[in-house]
Amino acid sequence: MNKSSMIIPRATEKAYNLESKRTYVFYVPRSASKQSIAKTIAEAFNVTVTGVRVLNRKGKATRFSRGKHAYPGTTYRQDHKVAYVTVKEGDKIPVFEEEKSEQKSEKSAKAEKVAKKALKTKKNDAKEEKGEDK
């Protein structure tokens, strides 16, 4: 399996705010070290990594029961390892740019539809005026 595919960017509000401080947030494999994370990010995105902070998040406890009268039990969600990667000033990782470009293309498509509709109504109005003048 490709190393870069195992590093998943977190698209959250907190991660988006940290982007202004040149820090990006990724889910990483639990076995990954700071050095391997830095190397993989540098190779995958062609940036210079200046710092990596890592935290292990325990999975939340969830209750479950099987059947109507079964005794409820507790299980745990999967543990996660999260890496906060800081890059050199001037470098950027295109995590949110893809979403922005998709939104822009949707907006431009809507604008084109509105323009076409306006053009059709203008043509129809012009046809009606010509018909009335005769």
MARBA-3410 file (N, C-alpha, C, O; in Angstrom, 1 decimal):
134
0.8,-1.2,0.0,0.0,0.0,0.0,0.9,1.2,0.0,1.9,1.3,0.7 ~ 0.5,2.2,-0.7,1.2,3.5,-0.8,1.2,4.3,0.5,0.2,4.4,1.1 ~ 2.4,4.8,0.9,2.5,5.5,2.2,1.6,6.7,2.2,1.0,7.0,3.2 ~ 1.6,7.5,1.1,0.9,8.7,1.0,-0.6,8.5,1.1,-1.4,9.4,1.5 ~ -1.1,7.3,0.7,-2.5,7.1,0.8,-2.9,6.8,2.2,-4.1,6.8,2.5
-2.0,6.4,3.0,-2.3,6.1,4.4,-2.3,7.4,5.3,-2.8,7.4,6.4 ~ -1.9,8.5,4.7,-1.9,9.8,5.4,-3.1,10.5,4.9,-3.2,10.9,3.7 ~ -4.1,10.8,5.7,-5.4,11.3,5.3,-5.5,12.7,5.9,-5.5,12.9,7.1 ~ -5.7,13.8,5.1,-5.9,15.1,5.7,-7.2,15.2,6.4,-8.2,14.7,5.9 ~ -7.3,15.9,7.5,-8.5,16.2,8.2,-9.1,17.5,7.7,-8.5,18.5,7.8
-10.3,17.4,7.2,-11.0,18.6,6.7,-12.0,19.0,7.8,-13.2,18.8,7.7 ~ -11.5,19.7,8.8,-12.3,20.2,9.9,-12.1,21.7,10.0,-11.2,22.3,9.4 ~ -12.9,22.3,10.8,-12.8,23.8,11.0,-11.5,24.1,11.7,-10.9,25.1,11.3 ~ -11.1,23.3,12.7,-9.9,23.6,13.4,-8.7,23.5,12.4,-7.8,24.3,12.5 ~ -8.7,22.4,11.6,-7.6,22.2,10.6,-7.6,23.4,9.6,-6.5,23.8,9.3
-8.7,23.9,9.2,-8.8,25.0,8.3,-8.2,26.2,8.9,-7.5,27.0,8.3 ~ -8.5,26.5,10.2,-7.9,27.7,10.9,-6.4,27.6,11.1,-5.7,28.6,11.0 ~ -5.9,26.3,11.4,-4.5,26.2,11.6,-3.7,26.3,10.3,-2.5,26.6,10.3 ~ -4.4,26.3,9.1,-3.7,26.4,7.8,-3.1,27.8,7.7,-2.0,28.0,7.1 ~ -3.7,28.8,8.4,-3.1,30.2,8.3,-1.8,30.2,9.1,-1.0,31.1,8.9
-1.5,29.3,10.0,-0.2,29.2,10.7,0.7,28.2,10.1,1.7,27.8,10.7 ~ 0.4,27.8,8.8,1.2,26.8,8.1,1.3,25.5,8.7,2.2,24.7,8.6 ~ 0.2,25.1,9.5,0.1,23.8,10.1,-1.1,23.0,9.5,-2.2,23.6,9.4 ~ -0.8,21.8,9.1,-1.8,21.0,8.5,-2.0,19.7,9.4,-1.1,19.2,10.0 ~ -3.2,19.2,9.4,-3.6,18.1,10.3,-3.9,16.9,9.4,-4.6,17.0,8.5
-3.3,15.8,9.8,-3.5,14.5,9.1,-3.8,13.4,10.1,-3.3,13.3,11.2 ~ -4.6,12.4,9.6,-4.7,11.1,10.3,-3.5,10.3,9.7,-3.3,10.2,8.5 ~ -2.8,9.6,10.6,-1.7,8.8,10.2,-1.8,7.4,10.8,-2.5,7.3,11.8 ~ -1.1,6.4,10.3,-1.1,5.1,10.9,-0.5,5.2,12.3,0.3,6.0,12.6 ~ -1.1,4.3,13.2,-0.6,4.3,14.6,0.8,3.9,14.7,1.5,4.2,15.7
1.4,3.2,13.7,2.8,2.8,13.8,3.8,3.8,13.3,5.0,3.6,13.4 ~ 3.3,4.9,12.7,4.1,5.9,12.1,4.9,6.7,13.2,4.3,7.1,14.2 ~ 6.1,7.0,12.9,6.9,7.9,13.7,6.9,9.3,13.2,6.5,9.5,12.0 ~ 7.4,10.3,14.0,7.5,11.7,13.5,8.4,11.8,12.3,8.0,12.5,11.3 ~ 9.5,11.1,12.3,10.4,11.2,11.1,9.8,10.6,9.9,9.9,11.2,8.8
9.1,9.5,10.0,8.5,8.9,8.8,7.4,9.7,8.3,7.1,9.8,7.1 ~ 6.6,10.4,9.2,5.5,11.3,8.8,6.1,12.5,8.0,5.6,12.8,7.0 ~ 7.2,13.1,8.6,7.8,14.2,7.9,8.3,13.8,6.5,8.1,14.6,5.6 ~ 8.9,12.7,6.4,9.5,12.3,5.1,8.4,12.0,4.1,8.5,12.4,3.0 ~ 7.3,11.4,4.5,6.2,11.0,3.6,5.5,12.3,3.1,5.2,12.4,2.0
5.3,13.2,4.1,4.6,14.5,3.7,5.5,15.3,2.7,5.0,15.8,1.7 ~ 6.8,15.4,3.0,7.7,16.1,2.2,7.7,15.5,0.8,7.8,16.3,-0.2 ~ 7.7,14.2,0.6,7.8,13.6,-0.7,6.5,13.7,-1.4,6.4,13.9,-2.6 ~ 5.4,13.5,-0.7,4.0,13.5,-1.3,3.6,14.9,-1.8,3.0,15.0,-2.9 ~ 4.0,16.0,-1.1,3.5,17.3,-1.4,4.6,18.3,-1.8,4.3,19.5,-2.1
5.8,17.8,-1.9,7.0,18.7,-2.3,7.1,19.9,-1.4,7.1,21.0,-2.0 ~ 7.1,19.7,-0.1,7.2,20.8,0.8,8.4,20.5,1.8,8.8,19.4,1.9 ~ 8.8,21.5,2.5,9.8,21.3,3.6,9.1,21.3,4.9,8.5,22.3,5.3 ~ 9.2,20.2,5.6,8.5,20.1,6.9,9.5,20.6,8.0,10.6,20.2,8.1 ~ 9.0,21.6,8.8,9.8,22.1,9.9,9.4,21.5,11.2,10.3,21.6,12.2
8.3,21.0,11.4,7.9,20.4,12.7,6.7,19.4,12.6,5.9,19.6,11.7 ~ 6.7,18.4,13.4,5.6,17.5,13.5,5.3,17.2,15.0,6.1,16.9,15.8 ~ 4.0,17.4,15.3,3.5,17.1,16.6,2.5,16.0,16.4,1.7,16.0,15.5 ~ 2.5,15.0,17.3,1.7,13.8,17.2,0.9,13.6,18.4,1.4,13.8,19.5 ~ -0.3,13.1,18.3,-1.1,12.7,19.4,-1.9,11.5,19.1,-2.4,11.3,18.0
-2.0,10.7,20.1,-2.8,9.4,20.0,-4.2,9.7,20.7,-4.2,10.1,21.8 ~ -5.2,9.5,19.9,-6.6,9.7,20.5,-7.2,8.3,20.7,-7.3,7.5,19.8 ~ -7.6,8.1,22.0,-8.3,6.9,22.3,-9.7,6.9,21.7,-10.3,7.9,21.6 ~ -10.1,5.7,21.3,-11.5,5.6,20.7,-12.5,5.8,21.8,-12.3,5.3,23.0 ~ -13.6,6.4,21.5,-14.7,6.6,22.4,-15.4,5.3,22.8,-15.5,4.4,22.0
-15.9,5.3,24.0,-16.7,4.1,24.4,-18.1,4.2,23.9,-18.7,5.3,24.0 ~ -18.6,3.2,23.3,-20.0,3.2,22.8,-20.7,2.0,23.4,-20.2,0.9,23.6 ~ -22.0,2.2,23.8,-22.8,1.1,24.3,-23.5,0.4,23.2,-23.8,0.9,22.2 ~ -23.7,-0.9,23.5,-24.5,-1.7,22.5,-25.3,-2.8,23.3,-24.9,-3.1,24.4 ~ -26.3,-3.3,22.6,-27.0,-4.4,23.2,-27.5,-5.3,22.0,-27.8,-4.7,20.9
-27.6,-6.5,22.3,-28.1,-7.4,21.2,-29.5,-7.9,21.7,-29.6,-8.7,22.6 ~ -30.5,-7.5,21.0,-31.8,-7.9,21.3,-32.5,-7.0,22.4,-31.8,-6.1,22.9 ~ -33.7,-7.3,22.6,-34.5,-6.4,23.5,-34.1,-6.6,24.9,-34.1,-5.6,25.7 ~ -33.9,-7.8,25.4,-33.6,-8.0,26.8,-32.2,-8.4,27.1,-31.9,-8.8,28.2 ~ -31.3,-8.2,26.2,-29.9,-8.6,26.4,-29.2,-7.5,27.3,-29.6,-6.4,27.3
-28.2,-8.0,28.0,-27.5,-7.1,28.8,-26.7,-6.1,28.0,-26.0,-6.6,27.0 ~ -26.8,-4.8,28.2,-26.0,-3.9,27.4,-24.5,-4.1,27.7,-24.1,-4.4,28.8 ~ -23.7,-3.8,26.7,-22.2,-3.9,26.9,-21.6,-2.7,26.4,-22.3,-1.8,25.9 ~ -20.3,-2.6,26.5,-19.5,-1.4,26.1,-18.4,-1.9,25.1,-17.7,-2.9,25.4 ~ -18.3,-1.2,24.0,-17.2,-1.5,23.1,-16.5,-0.1,22.8,-17.0,0.9,23.2
-15.4,-0.1,22.1,-14.7,1.1,21.9,-14.5,1.3,20.4,-14.3,0.3,19.6 ~ -14.6,2.6,20.0,-14.3,2.9,18.6,-12.8,2.8,18.4,-12.0,2.7,19.4 ~ -12.3,2.8,17.2,-10.9,2.7,16.9,-10.1,3.8,17.4,-10.6,5.0,17.4 ~ -8.9,3.6,17.8,-8.0,4.6,18.2,-7.4,5.3,17.0,-7.3,4.7,15.9 ~ -7.1,6.6,17.1,-6.5,7.3,16.0,-5.2,8.0,16.4,-5.0,8.4,17.5
-4.4,8.1,15.4,-3.1,8.9,15.6,-3.2,10.1,14.7,-3.5,10.0,13.5 ~ -3.1,11.3,15.2,-3.2,12.6,14.5,-1.9,13.3,14.5,-1.3,13.4,15.5 ~ -1.5,13.8,13.3,-0.2,14.5,13.2,-0.5,15.9,12.8,-1.3,16.2,11.8 ~ 0.1,16.9,13.5,0.1,18.3,13.2,1.4,18.6,12.5,2.4,18.7,13.2 ~ 1.4,18.9,11.2,2.6,19.1,10.4,2.8,20.6,10.1,1.9,21.2,9.5
3.9,21.2,10.5,4.2,22.6,10.2,5.2,22.6,9.0,6.2,21.9,9.1 ~ 4.9,23.4,8.0,5.8,23.5,6.9,6.5,24.8,6.8,6.1,25.8,7.5 ~ 7.5,24.9,6.0,8.4,26.1,5.9,7.5,27.3,5.3,6.6,27.0,4.5 ~ 7.8,28.5,5.7,7.1,29.6,5.2,7.2,29.7,3.7,8.3,29.6,3.1 ~ 6.0,29.9,3.1,6.0,30.0,1.6,5.5,28.7,1.0,5.0,28.7,-0.1
5.7,27.6,1.7,5.2,26.3,1.2,3.7,26.1,1.6,3.2,26.6,2.6 ~ 3.0,25.4,0.7,1.6,25.2,1.0,1.2,23.7,0.6,1.8,23.2,-0.4 ~ 0.3,23.1,1.3,-0.2,21.8,0.9,-1.6,22.0,0.5,-2.4,22.6,1.2 ~ -2.0,21.6,-0.8,-3.3,21.9,-1.3,-4.4,20.9,-0.7,-4.8,20.0,-1.4 ~ -4.7,21.1,0.5,-5.7,20.3,1.2,-7.1,20.8,0.9,-8.0,20.1,0.5
-7.3,22.1,1.1,-8.6,22.7,0.9,-8.8,23.4,-0.5,-9.9,23.8,-0.8 ~ -7.7,23.5,-1.3,-7.8,24.1,-2.6,-8.8,23.4,-3.5,-9.5,24.0,-4.3 ~ -8.7,22.0,-3.4,-9.6,21.2,-4.3,-11.1,21.5,-4.0,-11.8,21.7,-5.0 ~ -11.4,21.6,-2.8,-12.8,21.9,-2.4,-13.2,23.3,-2.9,-14.3,23.5,-3.4 ~ -12.3,24.3,-2.8,-12.6,25.6,-3.2,-12.8,25.7,-4.7,-13.7,26.4,-5.2
-11.9,25.0,-5.5,-12.0,25.0,-6.9,-13.4,24.4,-7.4,-14.0,24.8,-8.3 ~ -13.8,23.3,-6.7,-15.1,22.7,-7.0,-16.2,23.6,-6.7,-17.2,23.7,-7.5 ~ -16.1,24.4,-5.6,-17.2,25.3,-5.3,-17.2,26.4,-6.3,-18.3,26.9,-6.8 ~ -16.0,26.9,-6.8,-16.0,27.9,-7.8,-16.6,27.4,-9.1,-17.3,28.2,-9.7 ~ -16.3,26.2,-9.5,-16.8,25.7,-10.7,-18.3,25.6,-10.6,-19.0,25.8,-11.6
-18.8,25.2,-9.5,-20.3,25.1,-9.3,-20.9,26.5,-9.4,-21.9,26.7,-10.1 ~ -20.3,27.5,-8.8,-20.8,28.9,-8.9,-20.7,29.4,-10.3,-21.7,30.0,-10.7 ~ -19.6,29.1,-11.0,-19.6,29.6,-12.4,-20.6,28.9,-13.3,-21.1,29.5,-14.2 ~ -20.9,27.6,-13.0,-21.9,26.9,-13.8,-23.3,27.5,-13.5,-24.1,27.7,-14.4 ~ -23.5,27.9,-12.3,-24.8,28.5,-11.9,-24.9,29.9,-12.6,-26.0,30.2,-13.1
-23.8,30.6,-12.6,-23.8,31.9,-13.3,-24.0,31.8,-14.8,-24.7,32.6,-15.3 ~ -23.5,30.7,-15.4,-23.7,30.5,-16.8,-25.2,30.2,-17.1,-25.7,30.7,-18.0 ~ -25.8,29.4,-16.2,-27.2,29.1,-16.4,-28.1,30.3,-16.3,-29.0,30.5,-17.1 ~ -27.8,31.2,-15.3,-28.5,32.4,-15.1,-28.4,33.3,-16.3,-29.3,33.9,-16.8 ~ -27.1,33.4,-16.8,-26.9,34.3,-18.0,-27.6,33.7,-19.2,-28.2,34.5,-20.0
-27.6,32.4,-19.4,-28.4,31.8,-20.6,-29.9,32.1,-20.4,-30.5,32.4,-21.4 ~ -30.4,32.0,-19.2,-31.8,32.2,-19.0,-32.2,33.6,-19.3,-33.2,33.9,-19.9 ~ -31.3,34.6,-18.9,-31.6,36.0,-19.1,-31.5,36.3,-20.6,-32.3,37.1,-21.1 ~ -30.6,35.6,-21.3,-30.5,35.8,-22.7,-31.7,35.3,-23.5,-32.2,36.0,-24.4 ~ -32.2,34.2,-23.0,-33.4,33.6,-23.6,-34.6,34.6,-23.4,-35.4,34.8,-24.3
-34.8,35.1,-22.2,-35.9,36.0,-21.9,-35.8,37.3,-22.8,-36.8,37.8,-23.3 ~ -34.6,37.8,-23.0,-34.4,38.9,-23.8,-34.8,38.7,-25.2,-35.4,39.5,-25.9 ~ -34.4,37.5,-25.7,-34.7,37.1,-27.1,-36.3,37.0,-27.3,-36.8,37.4,-28.2 ~ -36.9,36.4,-26.3,-38.3,36.2,-26.3,-39.0,37.6,-26.3,-40.0,37.8,-27.0 ~ -38.5,38.5,-25.4,-39.1,39.8,-25.4,-39.0,40.5,-26.7,-39.9,41.2,-27.1
-37.8,40.4,-27.3,-37.6,41.0,-28.6,-38.5,40.5,-29.7,-39.0,41.2,-30.5 ~ -38.7,39.1,-29.7,-39.7,38.5,-30.6,-41.1,39.0,-30.4,-41.8,39.3,-31.4 ~ -41.5,39.2,-29.2,-42.8,39.7,-28.9,-43.0,41.1,-29.4,-44.0,41.5,-29.9 ~ -42.0,41.9,-29.2,-42.1,43.3,-29.6,-42.1,43.4,-31.2,-42.9,44.2,-31.7 ~ -41.4,42.6,-31.8,-41.5,42.6,-33.3,-42.9,42.1,-33.8,-43.4,42.7,-34.7
-43.4,41.2,-33.1,-44.7,40.7,-33.4,-45.8,41.7,-33.2,-46.8,41.8,-34.0 ~ -45.7,42.6,-32.2,-46.6,43.6,-31.9,-46.5,44.8,-32.9,-47.5,45.4,-33.2 ~ -45.3,45.1,-33.4,-45.1,46.2,-34.3,-45.7,45.9,-35.6,-46.1,46.9,-36.3 ~ -45.8,44.7,-36.1,-46.4,44.4,-37.4,-47.8,44.5,-37.4,-48.4,44.3,-38.5
END
